[in-house]
């Protein structure tokens, strides 16, 4: 069971991801609605896994990913976005994301990626 922080500006998407994870035995320890909030919460929580949206207000997911990786080079982050452009995926992986899920996604795909990363 992993402790997970979900970062997405859409409350509905946070709820969907949380539902998938909790039904599969994982614990959601925090939610954040933008990159800034995730960077503030990460050091205190040190979650086993972070689900990070790419497109968000205040601070984009890739910028938050950089800051989290600077704080903790061992952080496990899965990026998710409706933008499946190769350049965005490559940038996230280059920064340090373990994987990238394109929305909309299904529960089986999410759990496949989570199990591989954790």
C-alpha positions as CSV (number, residue, x, y, z in Angstrom):
1,X,0.0,0.0,0.0
2,X,1.4,3.3,-1.0
3,X,0.8,6.8,0.5
4,X,-0.2,9.0,-2.4
5,X,-0.6,12.7,-3.1
6,X,-2.9,13.7,-6.0
7,X,-2.3,17.0,-7.7
8,X,-4.9,18.2,-10.2
9,X,-6.8,21.5,-10.6
10,X,-10.0,19.6,-11.4
11,X,-11.7,18.3,-8.2
12,X,-13.5,15.7,-10.3
13,X,-10.2,14.2,-11.6
14,X,-8.8,14.1,-8.0
15,X,-11.9,12.2,-7.0
16,X,-11.6,9.7,-9.8
17,X,-8.0,9.0,-9.1
18,X,-8.6,8.8,-5.4
19,X,-11.4,6.3,-5.9
20,X,-9.3,4.1,-8.1
21,X,-6.3,4.1,-5.7
22,X,-8.3,3.6,-2.5
23,X,-10.3,0.7,-4.0
24,X,-7.0,-0.9,-4.7
25,X,-5.6,-0.5,-1.2
26,X,-3.6,2.7,-1.4
27,X,-3.9,5.6,0.9
28,X,-4.4,9.2,-0.4
29,X,-2.6,11.3,2.2
30,X,-3.1,14.6,0.4
31,X,-4.6,16.4,-2.5
32,X,-3.4,19.7,-4.1
33,X,-5.2,21.8,-6.7
34,X,-2.0,23.3,-8.2
35,X,1.7,22.8,-8.5
36,X,2.5,25.5,-5.8
37,X,0.4,23.7,-3.2
38,X,2.0,20.3,-4.1
39,X,5.5,21.7,-3.6
40,X,4.5,23.2,-0.2
41,X,2.9,19.9,1.0
42,X,5.5,17.5,-0.3
43,X,8.4,17.9,2.2
44,X,6.1,17.3,5.2
45,X,4.2,14.4,3.7
46,X,7.0,12.6,1.8
47,X,4.4,10.5,-0.1
48,X,5.4,7.2,-1.7
49,X,3.9,8.4,-5.0
50,X,2.7,11.7,-6.5
51,X,0.0,11.8,-9.3
52,X,0.7,15.2,-11.0
53,X,-1.4,16.9,-13.7
54,X,0.6,18.9,-16.3
55,X,-1.7,21.8,-17.0
56,X,-2.6,23.7,-13.9
57,X,-2.9,27.4,-12.7
58,X,-0.3,29.0,-10.6
59,X,2.5,26.5,-11.4
60,X,2.5,23.9,-14.2
61,X,3.0,20.3,-13.3
62,X,6.4,20.1,-15.0
63,X,7.7,23.0,-12.9
64,X,6.3,21.4,-9.7
65,X,8.0,18.2,-10.8
66,X,11.3,19.9,-11.1
67,X,11.0,21.4,-7.6
68,X,9.9,18.1,-6.1
69,X,12.8,16.3,-7.8
70,X,15.2,19.0,-6.5
71,X,13.9,18.4,-2.9
72,X,13.9,14.6,-3.3
73,X,15.7,13.0,-6.2
74,X,14.1,9.6,-5.2
75,X,10.5,11.0,-5.5
76,X,8.2,8.8,-7.5
77,X,5.9,10.9,-9.7
78,X,3.4,9.8,-12.3
79,X,2.4,12.7,-14.7
80,X,-1.1,12.7,-16.1
81,X,-2.6,15.0,-18.7
82,X,-5.1,15.2,-21.5
83,X,-2.1,16.5,-23.5
84,X,-0.4,13.5,-24.9
85,X,2.1,15.3,-27.0
86,X,5.4,13.6,-27.3
87,X,7.3,16.7,-26.3
88,X,5.4,17.1,-23.0
89,X,5.8,13.4,-22.2
90,X,9.6,13.5,-23.0
91,X,10.1,16.6,-20.9
92,X,8.3,15.1,-17.9
93,X,10.4,11.9,-18.2
94,X,13.6,13.9,-18.7
95,X,12.9,15.8,-15.5
96,X,12.4,12.6,-13.5
97,X,8.8,11.4,-13.8
98,X,8.6,7.6,-13.7
99,X,5.6,7.4,-16.1
100,X,3.0,9.4,-17.9
101,X,-0.7,8.6,-18.2
102,X,-2.9,10.3,-20.9
103,X,-6.4,11.2,-19.8
104,X,-9.0,9.9,-20.0
105,X,-7.7,6.8,-18.4
106,X,-9.3,3.6,-17.0
107,X,-8.7,2.0,-13.6
108,X,-6.8,-0.9,-15.0
109,X,-4.3,1.3,-16.8
110,X,-3.8,3.5,-13.7
111,X,-3.2,0.4,-11.5
112,X,-0.8,-1.1,-14.0
113,X,1.3,2.1,-13.9
114,X,1.1,2.5,-10.1
115,X,2.1,-1.2,-9.6
116,X,5.1,-0.8,-11.9
117,X,6.3,2.5,-10.3
118,X,5.7,1.5,-6.6
